[in-house]
Amino acid sequence: MALVDLVRAVAGRKGATPAQVALAWLLARKPWIVPIPGTTKLHRLEENLGAVNVALTENDLKQIDEASSRLKLEGARLPEAALNMTGR
């Protein structure tokens, strides 16, 4: 929840949504990272597209990177049945 709280705080400062900040952070990571968010709702598509207008500062990126580096990820990436379909 600490990372979620940080993303919400950055979003508040930027006048953006947390989803826009998360997408903007991904876009700022590497030029070859291209997030492909799925949605079935037009308003969510418009929200996602707004991420390209979110300008994250070096300090914003540093804060998000530091918070995400402290996460301890547990469990499989996908349910076992889905992993079996990928051959991994």
Z-matrix of the N, CA and C atoms (Angstrom, degrees):
N
C 1 1.454
C 2 1.530 1 111.21
N 3 1.326 2 117.30 1 -22.45
C 4 1.462 3 119.10 2 179.58
C 5 1.531 4 110.65 3 -62.37
N 6 1.317 5 116.75 4 -40.84
C 7 1.468 6 120.18 5 178.95
C 8 1.530 7 110.13 6 -66.97
N 9 1.321 8 117.36 7 -41.55
C 10 1.468 9 121.03 8 178.02
C 11 1.519 10 109.88 9 -60.74
N 12 1.326 11 116.97 10 -44.66
C 13 1.462 12 120.93 11 179.02
C 14 1.521 13 111.20 12 -61.43
N 15 1.327 14 117.25 13 -41.03
C 16 1.457 15 120.92 14 179.20
C 17 1.527 16 110.71 15 -64.91
N 18 1.327 17 116.88 16 -45.61
C 19 1.470 18 120.34 17 179.33
C 20 1.524 19 110.34 18 -61.82
N 21 1.324 20 116.96 19 -39.52
C 22 1.472 21 120.32 20 176.17
C 23 1.530 22 111.08 21 -62.81
N 24 1.327 23 116.83 22 -41.41
C 25 1.463 24 120.48 23 179.93
C 26 1.525 25 111.00 24 -64.54
N 27 1.327 26 116.70 25 -44.67
C 28 1.471 27 120.59 26 177.83
C 29 1.523 28 108.89 27 -61.73
N 30 1.326 29 117.33 28 -43.59
C 31 1.460 30 121.35 29 179.15
C 32 1.527 31 110.83 30 -58.76
N 33 1.313 32 116.57 31 -42.78
C 34 1.463 33 120.53 32 178.61
C 35 1.513 34 112.46 33 -60.88
N 36 1.335 35 116.01 34 -42.02
C 37 1.473 36 120.82 35 178.99
C 38 1.524 37 111.53 36 -66.78
N 39 1.315 38 116.59 37 -32.07
C 40 1.467 39 121.63 38 -175.14
C 41 1.530 40 112.75 39 -91.92
N 42 1.333 41 117.41 40 -7.41
C 43 1.456 42 119.65 41 -175.05
C 44 1.522 43 111.03 42 66.92
N 45 1.323 44 115.87 43 35.81
C 46 1.457 45 122.72 44 -177.22
C 47 1.520 46 108.99 45 -125.24
N 48 1.313 47 115.89 46 174.58
C 49 1.461 48 120.30 47 175.13
C 50 1.533 49 108.51 48 -93.48
N 51 1.322 50 117.25 49 158.72
C 52 1.468 51 119.24 50 175.97
C 53 1.533 52 112.28 51 -56.94
N 54 1.328 53 117.04 52 -37.57
C 55 1.471 54 119.54 53 178.16
C 56 1.519 55 111.06 54 -62.32
N 57 1.318 56 117.46 55 -40.28
C 58 1.461 57 120.89 56 179.20
C 59 1.524 58 110.96 57 -65.37
N 60 1.317 59 116.95 58 -40.07
C 61 1.465 60 120.18 59 178.40
C 62 1.526 61 110.22 60 -65.58
N 63 1.330 62 117.10 61 -43.06
C 64 1.465 63 120.13 62 178.96
C 65 1.523 64 110.72 63 -60.54
N 66 1.321 65 117.61 64 -44.39
C 67 1.465 66 120.58 65 178.29
C 68 1.526 67 111.50 66 -67.23
N 69 1.331 68 117.11 67 -40.93
C 70 1.470 69 120.52 68 178.23
C 71 1.519 70 110.87 69 -62.51
N 72 1.332 71 116.98 70 -37.64
C 73 1.465 72 121.22 71 177.98
C 74 1.526 73 110.04 72 -63.64
N 75 1.333 74 116.63 73 -44.75
C 76 1.466 75 119.64 74 177.50
C 77 1.525 76 111.33 75 -61.31
N 78 1.333 77 116.60 76 -43.70
C 79 1.462 78 120.43 77 179.79
C 80 1.524 79 111.79 78 -62.98
N 81 1.327 80 117.13 79 -31.20
C 82 1.471 81 121.34 80 -178.30
C 83 1.527 82 112.93 81 -81.70
N 84 1.328 83 117.57 82 -15.70
C 85 1.466 84 121.28 83 -175.14
C 86 1.528 85 112.69 84 -63.74
N 87 1.295 86 116.59 85 -58.25
C 88 1.466 87 122.76 86 -177.68
C 89 1.526 88 107.77 87 -147.39
N 90 1.318 89 118.62 88 147.66
C 91 1.466 90 119.30 89 -178.93
C 92 1.527 91 113.66 90 -65.94
N 93 1.331 92 116.99 91 -20.23
C 94 1.460 93 119.66 92 -178.29
C 95 1.526 94 113.38 93 -94.58
N 96 1.336 95 117.52 94 -0.48
C 97 1.470 96 120.29 95 175.77
C 98 1.528 97 107.98 96 -86.03
N 99 1.308 98 115.51 97 122.12
C 100 1.458 99 120.89 98 180.00
C 101 1.525 100 108.12 99 -127.73
N 102 1.332 101 117.28 100 101.39
C 103 1.461 102 118.91 101 178.78
C 104 1.529 103 109.69 102 -68.73
N 105 1.305 104 115.50 103 141.44
C 106 1.462 105 121.05 104 177.91
C 107 1.528 106 107.55 105 -125.31
N 108 1.336 107 116.21 106 83.01
C 109 1.460 108 118.39 107 -179.70
C 110 1.523 109 110.35 108 -74.17
N 111 1.292 110 116.29 109 140.09
C 112 1.456 111 120.64 110 177.35
C 113 1.518 112 110.38 111 -96.40
N 114 1.295 113 116.47 112 141.05
C 115 1.454 114 120.55 113 176.31
C 116 1.520 115 109.86 114 -155.70
N 117 1.298 116 115.48 115 154.82
C 118 1.457 117 120.52 116 175.27
C 119 1.523 118 110.66 117 -117.07
N 120 1.317 119 116.75 118 4.16
C 121 1.457 120 120.98 119 -176.08
C 122 1.538 121 109.64 120 -117.08
N 123 1.329 122 115.80 121 131.66
C 124 1.459 123 121.14 122 -178.48
C 125 1.526 124 111.59 123 -58.94
N 126 1.340 125 117.47 124 -41.90
C 127 1.467 126 118.84 125 -178.06
C 128 1.530 127 111.52 126 -64.66
N 129 1.323 128 118.44 127 -30.43
C 130 1.471 129 120.95 128 176.39
C 131 1.528 130 110.58 129 -72.87
N 132 1.333 131 116.91 130 -37.63
C 133 1.459 132 120.18 131 175.78
C 134 1.525 133 109.97 132 -61.01
N 135 1.321 134 116.55 133 -45.24
C 136 1.463 135 120.61 134 178.61
C 137 1.522 136 111.08 135 -63.12
N 138 1.323 137 116.72 136 -39.91
C 139 1.461 138 120.69 137 176.76
C 140 1.526 139 110.16 138 -61.84
N 141 1.330 140 117.09 139 -47.44
C 142 1.460 141 121.04 140 -179.92
C 143 1.527 142 111.68 141 -60.09
N 144 1.330 143 116.35 142 -42.71
C 145 1.461 144 120.18 143 179.53
C 146 1.524 145 111.66 144 -62.38
N 147 1.327 146 116.99 145 -28.88
C 148 1.458 147 121.09 146 178.30
C 149 1.517 148 113.68 147 -65.19
N 150 1.318 149 117.55 148 -13.59
C 151 1.472 150 120.89 149 179.93
C 152 1.525 151 111.80 150 -63.14
N 153 1.323 152 117.76 151 -27.97
C 154 1.468 153 119.48 152 -179.50
C 155 1.524 154 111.53 153 -68.41
N 156 1.328 155 117.42 154 -16.59
C 157 1.464 156 121.34 155 179.39
C 158 1.528 157 112.95 156 -96.37
N 159 1.319 158 117.48 157 2.01
C 160 1.465 159 121.42 158 179.45
C 161 1.521 160 108.28 159 -90.57
N 162 1.326 161 115.63 160 113.69
C 163 1.466 162 121.20 161 -179.53
C 164 1.526 163 109.32 162 -94.94
N 165 1.313 164 116.05 163 106.94
C 166 1.460 165 120.88 164 177.72
C 167 1.522 166 109.41 165 -89.74
N 168 1.330 167 115.93 166 132.68
C 169 1.465 168 120.54 167 178.26
C 170 1.532 169 109.33 168 -79.78
N 171 1.307 170 115.69 169 168.91
C 172 1.465 171 120.11 170 175.25
C 173 1.521 172 110.11 171 -58.90
N 174 1.332 173 116.97 172 -37.57
C 175 1.467 174 120.56 173 178.68
C 176 1.532 175 111.02 174 -66.23
N 177 1.340 176 116.83 175 -41.77
C 178 1.467 177 120.29 176 176.64
C 179 1.526 178 109.77 177 -58.27
N 180 1.326 179 116.07 178 -49.32
C 181 1.470 180 120.87 179 -178.65
C 182 1.522 181 111.30 180 -61.63
N 183 1.332 182 116.37 181 -40.78
C 184 1.462 183 120.71 182 179.70
C 185 1.527 184 110.69 183 -63.47
N 186 1.328 185 116.82 184 -44.49
C 187 1.463 186 120.46 185 179.55
C 188 1.523 187 111.20 186 -61.07
N 189 1.327 188 117.03 187 -46.03
C 190 1.466 189 120.57 188 -178.52
C 191 1.524 190 110.37 189 -67.14
N 192 1.340 191 117.01 190 -42.11
C 193 1.465 192 120.37 191 178.72
C 194 1.526 193 111.22 192 -61.52
N 195 1.335 194 116.72 193 -44.37
C 196 1.463 195 120.03 194 -179.67
C 197 1.528 196 111.00 195 -64.15
N 198 1.323 197 117.03 196 -42.65
C 199 1.463 198 120.31 197 179.88
C 200 1.528 199 110.85 198 -65.21
N 201 1.319 200 116.99 199 -41.61
C 202 1.466 201 119.34 200 -178.84
C 203 1.525 202 111.58 201 -71.22
N 204 1.328 203 117.66 202 -29.09
C 205 1.463 204 119.82 203 179.86
C 206 1.531 205 112.16 204 -70.77
N 207 1.331 206 116.90 205 -18.68
C 208 1.467 207 120.75 206 178.95
C 209 1.529 208 112.81 207 -87.86
N 210 1.324 209 117.04 208 -4.53
C 211 1.461 210 119.88 209 -179.32
C 212 1.516 211 110.68 210 -71.31
N 213 1.307 212 115.25 211 138.11
C 214 1.458 213 121.09 212 174.19
C 215 1.522 214 106.45 213 -105.90
N 216 1.314 215 115.73 214 106.96
C 217 1.460 216 120.23 215 -178.32
C 218 1.516 217 109.58 216 -86.60
N 219 1.310 218 115.19 217 135.06
C 220 1.462 219 121.06 218 -179.29
C 221 1.514 220 109.10 219 -132.14
N 222 1.310 221 115.60 220 150.05
C 223 1.450 222 120.26 221 175.39
C 224 1.517 223 112.36 222 91.53
N 225 1.309 224 114.52 223 172.01
C 226 1.453 225 121.55 224 -179.08
C 227 1.528 226 110.39 225 -76.89
N 228 1.311 227 114.45 226 155.99
C 229 1.458 228 120.90 227 178.93
C 230 1.525 229 111.28 228 -68.20
N 231 1.322 230 115.91 229 -35.54
C 232 1.461 231 123.16 230 -179.74
C 233 1.519 232 109.13 231 -136.41
N 234 1.327 233 117.71 232 162.51
C 235 1.469 234 119.41 233 173.04
C 236 1.531 235 109.85 234 -60.14
N 237 1.322 236 116.45 235 153.45
C 238 1.465 237 121.29 236 -175.74
C 239 1.527 238 112.46 237 -54.91
N 240 1.315 239 118.38 238 -40.67
C 241 1.478 240 120.98 239 -179.10
C 242 1.532 241 110.51 240 -62.26
N 243 1.304 242 116.99 241 -39.80
C 244 1.476 243 120.40 242 178.84
C 245 1.522 244 110.25 243 -68.93
N 246 1.335 245 117.19 244 -41.59
C 247 1.458 246 120.20 245 177.70
C 248 1.536 247 111.17 246 -61.15
N 249 1.325 248 117.13 247 -38.80
C 250 1.458 249 120.63 248 178.81
C 251 1.525 250 111.27 249 -62.61
N 252 1.306 251 118.22 250 -32.76
C 253 1.464 252 121.12 251 179.24
C 254 1.523 253 112.05 252 -71.67
N 255 1.333 254 117.43 253 -23.12
C 256 1.472 255 120.45 254 -178.85
C 257 1.512 256 112.11 255 -87.12
N 258 1.327 257 117.28 256 -10.92
C 259 1.459 258 119.96 257 -178.56
C 260 1.514 259 113.29 258 79.16
N 261 1.322 260 117.84 259 14.55
C 262 1.466 261 121.14 260 -179.58
C 263 1.506 262 110.81 261 -112.33
